[in-house]
Amino acid sequence: LDLLVRRYNPDEVQFKLTPSYALYLALRDRVTSRLRSTLPELADTFAAALDDVVEFNSSRSAQLSVWLANSSELHCFLTRDRELSPQLVSARLHLAATTQRSFSHLVQGLYRDVH
């Protein structure tokens, strides 16, 4: 999680949505394993980590746009997954709030850059 979110540098990779895809695949893996009971806790941890990195990058428009895309993509995955969605309501709500907050920070930053 630390490598995928906190120490992730989007400038070093081609595919900027790597964190959201990797986190989603980790959650899907838990569905089929005997660790299924830890699914909500793991999803909440992922959502909190994304929220933390959005707040940390709140004044960096380029970084923030990557995290906006990742939080919205993971939220979309979890919402559309019929098997995961009912189990991960808390994580989905957290990701929705993170996506909205990252968009707000991005708009504020772009507004500051223009003026």
Order of alpha helices (4+ residues) and beta strands (2+ residues): alpha-alpha-alpha-alpha
